[in-house]
Amino acid sequence: MIIDAWAQHPTARLVNHPMLDSLRRWTRNQSDSVTASDAELPVSMTTGAMDRAGVSKSLISAWCGPGGDLISNDEVASFVKEAPDRLVGIGSVNIARPMEAVREIRRCVKELGFKGIRVLPWLWELPPTHARFYPVFAECCELGVPFCTQVGHTGPLMPSDVGRPIPHIDQVAIDFPELVIVGGHVGYPWTEEMVAVATKHENVYIDTSAYTVKRYPPELVRFMNGHGRKKVLFGSNWPMIAPEKCLEGLDELGLDDEVRELFLGGNAARVFGLQG
């Protein structure tokens, strides 16, 4: 079983946003690159990409930023409803209004059935150690769902410093030791920091979204093959990169059967409570 820990079913608002222009430049001439579209895209586009990669389930995320929702929680819920056996919802919230954010987290988990909450620090130009994040962390702890975020540099033309694992993720894990944290995008160019933080803290994990297998930093592969075999989750960042492309060359990593199974799906199933 393959579980994609970071994906989106995109809205036109997301794919047309100017912040993605830099990603379009990087992915030019690739059929799976982010392309602007005035039309809303069918859910079958996402499930079709999953089929081509052998992905059983994708955790698809909402996007909420200072300018409003690029993918709303209700839109994610509607996408999940179209393919309930394939798609799993991950919510997002407006951290500028902390109590509204807390109430929305409760709605996402208790009413919409979402399995986690994702907030991107670079969208807010605030590190996850900022006070506005802390009510989100507390509510995720109360409800027993992971907090998902980005670590590493920022592809869109926004500041990257908020994505440093040390001090930011390290401090959050110290303040909320029971909070499950999934740091996406491998943490590059601070991957060694991210590996150190995931080693130090029991509930900190890494997902490989936004990177193809051939671009995994060597320190991440060593971690996966060693003491971090239960700490790394496969992710694609679809539609920015197709999951099929992300997995090209997987056999070349030399993963044993246990590590391969944990990486592709077992770790995500455990972390997000998807065993059933």
N, C-alpha and C positions, 0 to 999 in steps of 0.2 A: 504494500500500500504506500502510495506517495501522497503526502499532504503538503500543499503550498502554504507556508506560514505568512506570506505577505503578498497579497494581490489586490487589485481593484477591478470592479467592473465600472468602466469610466462613463461619466456623463460628458456631454458636449462642453459644459462649463469647465471641467477639468482639462480636457485635451486642448481646448482653445486658449488656456490661460498663458499669458506672455512669460510667466516664470519658467515654463517648460521649453522655451526657445533653445536654451543651451543644450538640453537633452536631445532635441531634434537635430542639432548640428552634429552631436556625437554619433547619433544612430542613423545618419543619412545613408541611403542605399541599402538599408536593412528592411525587410518586409514587415518586421515586428516592431518597428519604431513608432513612437507616438506621433500620430498625424491629426491635424486639425479636422474637425467635422462639425457641420451645422446640424446634422441629424443625430438623434439618440441611437445608440448602438444596441442591438439585441443581445440578450443574455446568452443566446446560442453562440455568439462570437467568443465569449469567455469559456464556456463549456467545451467548445470545439478545440480551443487552444489546449485545454486540459486533456482532452482525449488524445491529441497528437503526442502529448508527453507522457501519457499513462498516469496522469494525476487523478487520484480518487476524489479528493476534497481540496477546496481552496478557501482560505480565510480572507474574505473580501472586506475592505475597510472603507469607512466613511472618511471624508476630509473636511475638517472644520478649521477655519483660520480667522484672522481679524476682519477679513472682508466678507465673511459669511461662509456658507456651506458650498464647497465644490462638489461634494457628494454627501447628501444628507443621510442621517440615520434611517429615516423612513424610506429613502430610495434604496439603501442597502437591504432593508427588510423586504422590500418588494422584489428585489433581485433574488434574494434567498427563497422567497415564496415560489418563484418560478422554477427553481432547481433545488429543492430542500435536501436532496440526498447528496448534492455535490458542493453546495456553497454554504459557508458558515459566516455569520456576521461579526464584524469588529466595529465598535462604535467610536465616535469622536465627539468632543465637547468644546464649548467656548470657555476657555479658562479666564477670560476677562470678567466673567460673572460666576464666581465660585459656587454659590449656592444653587444657581440654575444648573451649573455643570454637575453638581452632586445629584440633583434630582433627575437629570437626564441620564446619568450613569445607571441609576436605579431603574429607570424606564427601559434602557437598552437591555439590561440583564434580565430583569424580572418580567417585562412584557414582551420584548422583541426576541428574547432568547439568545442574545449575543454572548460571545465567549471571551471577550476582552475589550479593552479600550486603548485606542492609539491617539497620541498627541505628538505632533512634530514640532520640536523646539524651534527649528529654523523658521517655520511659518510665523511664529510669534516673536521671533528675534529675542527669545528669552531662554536661558539655560533651564534644564529640569530641576535645578536647585532653587529656582525662584519660588517665592511664597505662593504664587498663583497655582502652582502644580500640586501643592501639598494636600489640599482637600480631595483632589483626584486620587492621589495615592492612598489616602485614608479610606475612601469609599471602595476602591478596588480591593483593599485588604478586607474590608467588612463583607464584601460580596464574594470574595474568593476568586476573582478573575485577574488575569495578567494585565500589566500595563505594558503596552508596546510602544516603542519609540525608535527614532533613527539615531545611530551613532556613526561617527566619522564625518568626512567632509560632505558638503552639500552640493549636489549636482546642479540644481537650479541656481540662478545668480542671487544667492542670499548668503549671509555670513555663516561660516562653518564652525567657529569656536564653540558654539553651544552644543556641538556634537562630540566633544571630547569625553571619553569614558572617565578619565581622571582629570579634574576632580568630580565631575558632575554625577555620573552613574554610581561611582564609588560612594559619594556622600549620601545619595538617595538610599542606597542599599544599607548604609549604616543607620540612617534615621528610620527606615522601614524594613527591618530584616525579614518580616513575613511577606513583603510585597514581591510577587513574581514579576520580574522585569525581563522583557525580550528586546534586545537591542538589534535592530535590523541594519543591513548594509555593511556588515563585518567590521566596521570601525576604522577602515582605512582613511588616512595614513597612520592611524593610531591603533592598529590591530593588536599589537603586543600589549598595549594598555587594556584593550577590551578583553583579551585572553586572561590577563592578570586579574581583572575585576571579576570575570566569570569564575576563575579558579578560587578567588578569595571568598566570594559570597555564594551560599548554597542556592539561592533563588534567582540568580542572574544567568541569562542565556543569550546566545548569539544566533541570529538567522542570516542566511547568505543572500538575501534579496539584493537585486541590482547588480549582481556579479555572476558571470558565467564560471563554470568549473575551472576553465583554463586561466582565470584571473584570480583565483583564490590565493591570498598571500600564503607563503610557505609556513609561517608561524600558525596560521589557522588550521592548515592540513595536519601539522604535527599535533596540535591540540586535539583535533577530531580523532586521530589515530591513537592517542594516548589517554591521559586522564580526563580529557574533555569529551569522551565519546557520548556521554549523556547530556551534553551541554549545547550542541549545535543542531539547528533546525534548517531544513531546506526552505528557501523562499525564492520567488522569481522577481517580484515587483511588476508583474503583468499589469497593464499592457506595455510598459516601458521596455521590458524584455520578455519574450515568449518563454514559458517554462521548458519547452523542448530545446531551445537554444541554450538555456542555462545549464541543462544536464549533459550537453555534448562533451564527451571525453571523461565521463565519470569513472569508467573502468581504469583510466590511467592514474587515478589517485591511489590505487592499491589498498582500498578499504577492505577489511575483512567482512565476513557476512554480518556479524553483529553490528559493527559500526555502520555499515551501509543501511541496514534496516532501521537502526535508530535515527540516523541522519535523515533519511528520506521520509519517514513517517512516524516511527515509534516515539521519538522525543516530542514531536508536536502533539501527538495523540495524548500523551501523558500531561504535558504542560497545559494544554487547553481543555483537558477533560473530554476528549473525543473518543474514548475507547469504545463506547457503546454505539 
